[in-house]
Amino acid sequence: MTFSILAFDEETGICGGAAATGSLCVGGWVLRGDSRSGMSASQGTSPSTLWGEDVLEHMRNGKSARAAVDAVVGPDGGRAHRQLAALDLAGTTAVFTGCDSIAEAGQRQGPKVVVSGNMLKTPAVLDAMLDGYLSATGAFATRLLRALEAGHAAGSDSRGLLSAALLVVGRDMAPLSLRIDWSETPVPALWQLYHKSQASPYADWLQAVPTRNDPHRSEM
């Protein structure tokens, strides 16, 4: 039903994720992020937003991505229908794919990056996403978007796409949370929204709002 990517950018120390699905509102369902803990992507045929939130809490309290995923997944009797990926602030990743996830379902991991998906047209979607991210150049957010493009081009969600989202967090930046909740062309629409977010006046305003490292920053 969904494919997603989580990654840590060593150059800037920020982390982010992107996701797309053949249903509505993928950003609200799948992606979670906190500059104090890392990123999560919780998805599946019966996705749990609680998984995404709880794994962040575990990582904020010192657990690695692997330990946090295990702590969340283990007690849940419905885990066979769910999928969870996590990325901690050390850039380590972990992922769980329930045994009843709708095929094609699976995951791929690379250096400081993890991709996962279910109800995919082909497993090549996962390989294309990972390769698309690792081979992309430019700003971190654009590399995440390139991964979505590559996954869609390689087969996508078997139903096509209706929504897409991007989330980037860091201690020295305002969160970048962009969502296309319904569109017949959500990935191009997300690109368009991203470009608008990087242009004036919105981008100028972002330089004046509080951040984790500068919580009292103001344009006044």
C-alpha positions in Angstrom: 0.0 0.0 0.0 2.9 2.3 0.7 6.6 2.8 0.0 8.9 5.0 2.2 12.5 6.0 2.8 14.2 7.2 5.9 17.7 8.7 5.9 20.4 10.5 7.9 22.5 13.2 6.2 26.0 13.2 7.7 27.0 16.5 6.1 24.3 18.5 7.8 23.3 16.2 10.7 19.6 16.2 9.8 17.3 13.3 9.1 14.3 12.9 7.0 11.8 10.7 5.2 9.5 10.6 2.3 6.5 8.3 1.5 3.9 7.7 -1.1 0.8 5.5 -1.3 -2.2 4.6 -3.4 -4.5 5.8 -0.6 -5.1 9.2 1.1 -3.0 11.2 3.6 0.2 9.2 3.6 2.1 11.9 5.6 -0.3 11.8 8.5 -0.3 8.0 8.7 3.2 7.0 8.0 5.9 9.6 8.8 7.1 10.7 12.2 10.2 12.7 13.1 11.8 14.4 16.0 15.2 16.1 16.1 15.8 14.7 19.6 15.2 11.0 18.5 15.1 10.3 14.8 12.6 9.2 12.2 10.0 6.5 11.8 7.8 5.1 9.0 4.8 3.0 10.2 2.7 1.5 7.4 1.0 -1.7 6.3 -2.4 -3.1 5.7 -3.5 -2.2 9.2 -0.9 0.6 10.1 -0.4 1.8 13.7 0.4 5.4 14.2 1.2 4.4 17.7 4.1 2.3 16.5 5.6 5.4 14.8 5.2 7.6 17.9 6.4 4.9 20.4 9.5 4.0 18.5 10.6 7.7 18.5 10.0 7.8 22.3 12.2 4.7 22.8 15.0 6.2 20.7 14.7 9.5 22.6 15.2 7.5 25.8 18.4 6.0 24.5 17.5 2.9 22.6 19.0 2.2 19.2 16.8 1.9 16.2 16.9 -1.9 16.4 16.1 -2.1 20.1 13.3 0.5 19.7 11.7 -1.4 16.8 11.9 -4.7 18.8 10.3 -3.1 21.8 7.4 -1.7 19.8 6.8 -4.7 17.6 7.1 -7.5 20.1 4.0 -7.0 22.3 1.6 -6.3 19.4 -0.5 -9.2 18.4 -1.4 -7.5 15.2 2.2 -7.1 14.0 1.8 -9.6 11.1 -0.2 -6.9 9.3 2.1 -4.0 9.9 5.5 -2.6 8.8 7.8 -0.3 10.7 11.1 1.3 9.9 13.2 3.5 12.2 16.3 5.7 12.0 18.1 6.9 15.1 20.4 9.9 15.4 23.5 7.8 15.0 22.2 7.0 11.5 21.6 3.3 12.3 18.4 1.8 10.9 16.0 -1.1 11.7 12.9 -2.4 9.9 10.2 -5.0 10.5 7.8 -6.4 7.9 4.9 -8.4 9.2 4.5 -11.9 7.6 1.0 -11.1 6.4 2.0 -7.9 4.6 0.4 -7.8 1.1 2.9 -8.7 -1.5 5.1 -7.5 -2.8 6.4 -6.4 0.6 9.9 -6.0 2.0 12.8 -3.6 2.8 16.3 -2.6 1.8 19.0 -1.0 4.0 22.0 1.0 3.0 24.5 3.3 4.8 22.3 5.5 7.0 19.2 4.8 4.9 16.3 2.3 4.9 13.5 1.8 2.4 10.4 -0.3 2.9 7.1 -1.0 1.2 4.1 -3.2 0.8 1.5 -3.9 -2.0 4.2 -3.0 -4.5 3.9 -3.9 -8.1 7.4 -5.4 -8.0 10.3 -5.8 -5.5 12.3 -3.6 -7.9 10.6 -0.6 -6.4 12.7 -1.0 -3.2 15.9 -1.4 -5.1 15.1 1.6 -7.3 14.4 3.8 -4.3 17.6 2.9 -2.6 19.6 3.4 -5.7 17.8 6.6 -6.5 18.7 8.1 -3.2 22.3 6.9 -3.1 23.0 8.1 -6.6 21.2 11.5 -6.3 23.0 14.8 -5.8 21.9 18.1 -4.4 20.1 19.0 -1.2 19.1 16.3 1.2 15.4 16.8 0.7 15.7 16.6 -3.1 17.5 13.2 -2.7 14.6 11.9 -0.7 12.2 13.1 -3.4 14.4 11.4 -6.1 13.9 8.1 -4.2 10.1 8.5 -4.5 10.4 9.3 -8.2 12.6 6.2 -8.7 10.2 3.9 -6.8 7.2 5.2 -8.7 9.0 4.8 -12.1 10.0 1.2 -11.2 6.4 0.0 -10.6 5.1 2.0 -7.6 2.2 1.0 -5.4 0.3 -1.6 -7.4 -2.8 0.6 -7.4 -0.9 3.8 -8.5 -0.4 6.8 -6.2 -2.8 9.2 -4.5 -0.7 10.9 -1.9 2.9 11.7 -1.0 4.8 13.4 1.8 8.2 14.7 2.9 9.4 15.3 6.4 12.9 16.7 7.4 14.0 17.5 10.9 17.1 18.9 12.5 18.2 20.8 15.6 19.2 24.0 13.6 16.1 24.1 11.3 12.4 24.5 11.5 10.7 21.2 10.6 10.0 20.8 6.9 6.7 18.9 6.7 5.1 18.8 3.3 2.0 16.7 2.4 0.0 16.1 -0.7 -3.0 14.3 0.8 -4.8 13.7 -2.5 -3.7 14.1 -6.0 -3.7 12.1 -9.3 0.0 13.1 -9.6 1.2 13.4 -6.0 4.9 13.1 -6.5 5.1 16.0 -9.0 2.8 18.0 -6.8 5.1 17.3 -3.8 8.0 18.6 -5.9 6.1 21.7 -6.7 5.3 22.3 -3.0 8.9 21.7 -2.1 10.2 24.3 -4.5 7.7 26.8 -3.2 8.9 26.1 0.4 12.4 27.0 -0.7 11.5 30.3 -2.2 10.6 33.7 -0.8 8.7 34.7 1.2 8.2 31.3 2.9 11.9 30.4 3.0 12.8 33.8 4.4 10.3 33.5 7.2 11.7 30.1 8.2 15.0 31.8 9.1 13.3 33.7 11.9 11.3 31.0 13.7 12.5 29.0 16.7 14.6 25.9 16.4 15.7 23.3 18.9 19.2 24.9 19.2 17.7 28.5 19.2 14.4 28.1 20.9 13.9 31.9 21.5 14.7 33.0 18.0 12.3 35.6 16.6 12.0 38.0 13.7 11.2 40.8 16.1 
